[in-house]
Amino acid sequence: MLTKSERTKQFILETAAPLYNEKGISGVNIDDVLAATKLTKGCLYGHFENKDDLSAQVIDQMLKKVTEKMSMAVSKGKTAKAKVFAFMDFYKNPIETYISGGCPIFNTAVEADDNYPAIKEKVAATFRAGQDGLTNILKAGIENGEFSRDLDPAVFAFKMVAAIEGGIIMCRTMNTIKPMQSLIKSLKVELDQYSN
């Protein structure tokens, strides 16, 4: 059971997450967070040293939450193929994302690339873990006979993630989900070509 202080901190992190995902680290200021949470500056600084501390913890929470949610969706698949398809389907609606504002992994990666090296490394670790997880699922599919040995798990995993992440930003910019649905269908057809 969380203490009142822990609940308040969690509330701040969860309330700030969409702000950070939509406006970015540099676009959010403390007043935005105070307005959204309706808390005092003293209360906020009772939980975070400064804006950098708040930003780092919000980003940590967003990366953790989206990874957990996606992992839960993937884990429901009974076969390697079903798991990979579940990963793709997790991103089928780039307009209505799990955290408002798009994919927090991609959004944070773009901003952190040049400006926030510590946060960039956290995002890189998230990407590496996701790539490794998908690669391992595909390898397991080869080992259990679902996929042929012609499939290169690391290459397909990278291609899939790169296409989906790029598709999210393009679809959000054009305000349409249709291209993402076509992309996912195409990736599924491609993976099916390796099915035994």
N, C-alpha and C positions, 0 to 999 in steps of 0.2 A: 504494500500500500504506500502510495506516494505521500510525502508530507505536504502541507499547504504550500511551503516554499517551492518544493519540487513541482507541484502542480502549476504554480504561477509561472515558473521558468518554462515548463513545457508549453503552457498557453502562449507565452511570448514567442517561443520558437515556431510553434505551429501557425500563429497569426502572422508572423513576419515572413514565413516561407513564400507565400504567393507574391508578396511585395518584392522580395529578392529575385524570384523567378521571373517576374514581369519587368522590373526596372533595372535589375542587375545590382551588383555590389556597390558600384559608384553612384548609381541612381537613387538608392535608398538613403534617406537620412534618418536620424533619430526621431525627428518630429513625425515622420511617416509612421514609424513603429508606435510611437506614443499615441497618435491619433487612432490607429487601428486597434490597439489594445485597450485604450482609455485608461492607461496607467500613468503614474507620475514618473518624472525623470529619476527621482530618488529610488523608486521601486525598481525601475529598469536597471539602474546602475548598482542596485543591491544584488543583482544576478549576473551582471556582465561588467568587466573592467572598463570597456570602452567599445566604440563601434566596431573596431577590428575583431575584438573578442566575440561580440554579438554576431558579426558576419561569419566568422569561422564556424561558430556553433550552429548557425542557421544552415550553412552550406553542408556541414556534416550531417545534420538531421535530414535535409532534403535528399542527399545522396543515399543515406541509409534507408529512408522510407521508400524511395522509388525502387531501390534494389530489392528490398524485402517484398514489395508488392509484385514486382516482376518475377522474382524467384518463386513466390507462392503460385502465381499463374502457371509458370513452367513446370513446377513440381506436380501439378495435377495430371500432366501427360503420363500415360502408361508406357509409351514407347519413345525411343529417341526422336523419331519423326514427329510424334504428337507433342513432345516437349519443345522442339524447334518451332513447330507451327504455333504453339501457344506463345512463344516469345514474339513471333511476328505479329500475332493477333493482339498482343498487349498494346501495340503501337498503331492499331488500325484506325483510330480516330485522333489525328494530330491536333484537332481544334479543341476537343474536350479532353484535356490531359489530366492525369491523376493529380498533379499540382498545377493550378491555374497558371498559364503562361507558356506552356510548351514543356519540352523535356529539360528538367533541371540539370541533367548531366551535360547535355549539349550547350545549353545556355551558359552555364558556369564555365565550361571549357573555353568558349569563345572569349569571354571577358577575362578569364584568369590567364590566358595564354601569354599576354604581354605585361600584365599589370600585377598579378598576385601569384608569385612563384610557389608559395606554400600551398595555396588552394589548387593551383594547377597540378601539383603532384598528387593531391587527394583525388582529383578528377581522373588523372592518369591511372592511379591505382584502381579506381572503380572501373574504368575501361578495360584495364588488363584483366581484372578478376572476371568481368563479364565475358571477355573474349576467351579466356581460359575455360570458363564454365561451358560456353557453347561449343568450343573445340572438343572438350571432353565428352559432351553429349554425342556429338557427331562421331567421335572415335568409338564410343561404346556402340553406336549404331552399326559401325563397320564390323566391330568384333562380334556382335550378336547376329550378323547376317542381314540386317535391315538395309544397309547401304553397301554398294560395291566398293572395292578398294580403289577405284578410280577417283573417288571423292577425296579432295584434299581438305580435311576438316578446318585447319587454320585459315586457309585462303577463303573458304566459303563463309566461315564465321565472320571474318573481317569484312568481306564484301557485303554480307547481310546487314551487319551493324552500320557500316558506312552508308549504305543505301538508305536504310531506314532513318538514321539520324539526319541525313541530308533531305530525305523526303519530308520529315517533320517540319523543318524550317521552311522548305519551299511551299508546302501545303498551307502552313500558317500564314505565310506572306501572301499567298494567292487566295486565302480564305476558302479553301475547298479540301474535302477529304478524298475526292474521287481519284486523284493520281496515286495516293497512298494505297488505296484498295487495289488499284491495278499493279502497283509495284509489289505488294505482298503476294498477289496472285501469281505474278511472274516468278518471284523467288521460290514459291511453293512448287511451281511447275519445274523449275530448274532443279530443285532438290529431288523431286520425284523421278527425274531422269537417272538418278543414282540408286533408286530403290531396286532391291532384288525381288 
